[in-house]
Amino acid sequence: MPCRNNDPELWFAEQTAQVEQAKALCRECPLMAGCLAGALERQEPWGVWGGEVFIGGVVVPTKRGRGRPRKHPVV
């Protein structure tokens, strides 16, 4: 299981690149579906669970970094 074989902080990171790395590692895990189902049932407050990002107990498409959003997207 990737979450047991890597730094656990990766699944609770603030930086988008690290969050995406955790999600990618989850996709290789045979327990991904059960992990996601359990996190949904518990309404996990935050982190990457079953390859998805949770914030406030719900799945969000991406985790926004700290600070104000950019006025113009970076290409």
Secondary structure per residue as TSV (DSSP state, phi and psi in degrees):
chain	resnum	aa	ss	phi	psi
A	1	M	-	360.0	124.1
A	2	P	H	-58.7	-36.2
A	3	C	H	-70.0	-18.0
A	4	R	H	-96.6	-19.1
A	5	N	H	-101.7	-3.0
A	6	N	S	-124.8	174.6
A	7	D	-	-62.2	118.9
A	8	P	G	-60.2	-24.9
A	9	E	G	-63.1	-23.2
A	10	L	G	-59.0	-34.7
A	11	W	G	-79.2	-3.9
A	12	F	G	-129.7	26.0
A	13	A	-	-71.5	158.9
A	14	E	S	-94.5	-30.3
A	15	Q	S	-79.5	134.5
A	16	T	H	-56.7	-41.9
A	17	A	H	-61.1	-40.7
A	18	Q	H	-69.9	-38.6
A	19	V	H	-61.9	-44.4
A	20	E	H	-64.9	-34.3
A	21	Q	H	-64.7	-43.3
A	22	A	H	-62.4	-43.6
A	23	K	H	-60.5	-41.7
A	24	A	H	-64.9	-40.5
A	25	L	H	-65.1	-36.4
A	26	C	H	-62.0	-37.0
A	27	R	T	-62.1	-19.2
A	28	E	T	-91.4	-3.6
A	29	C	-	-90.5	132.2
A	30	P	T	-70.0	-13.5
A	31	L	T	-98.7	10.0
A	32	M	H	-55.3	-48.8
A	33	A	H	-62.7	-43.9
A	34	G	H	-66.9	-37.3
A	35	C	H	-62.9	-45.8
A	36	L	H	-64.3	-44.7
A	37	A	H	-60.2	-43.7
A	38	G	H	-64.6	-41.1
A	39	A	H	-65.3	-39.2
A	40	L	H	-64.8	-42.3
A	41	E	H	-64.1	-40.7
A	42	R	H	-82.1	-10.4
A	43	Q	T	51.6	57.2
A	44	E	-	-49.3	132.9
A	45	P	S	-70.6	-29.2
A	46	W	E	-169.2	165.0
A	47	G	E	111.7	177.9
A	48	V	E	-100.7	123.0
A	49	W	E	-134.8	125.9
A	50	G	T	57.8	31.8
A	51	G	T	81.1	8.2
A	52	E	E	-122.2	155.0
A	53	V	E	-96.4	128.1
A	54	F	E	-108.8	133.5
A	55	I	E	-138.6	123.8
A	56	G	T	64.0	29.6
A	57	G	T	83.9	3.4
A	58	V	E	-128.1	155.9
A	59	V	E	-77.9	133.7
A	60	V	E	-122.2	151.2
A	61	P	S	-65.4	-39.0
A	62	T	-	-146.5	156.5
A	63	K	-	-98.6	124.3
A	64	R	-	-81.3	139.8
A	65	G	-	-68.7	171.6
A	66	R	S	-67.9	157.7
A	67	G	S	90.4	-177.1
A	68	R	-	-75.6	145.6
A	69	P	-	-68.1	153.5
A	70	R	-	-69.3	146.5
A	71	K	S	-72.8	-31.8
A	72	H	S	-125.1	126.9
A	73	P	-	-61.5	146.9
A	74	V	-	-82.5	130.8
A	75	V	-	-98.4	360.0
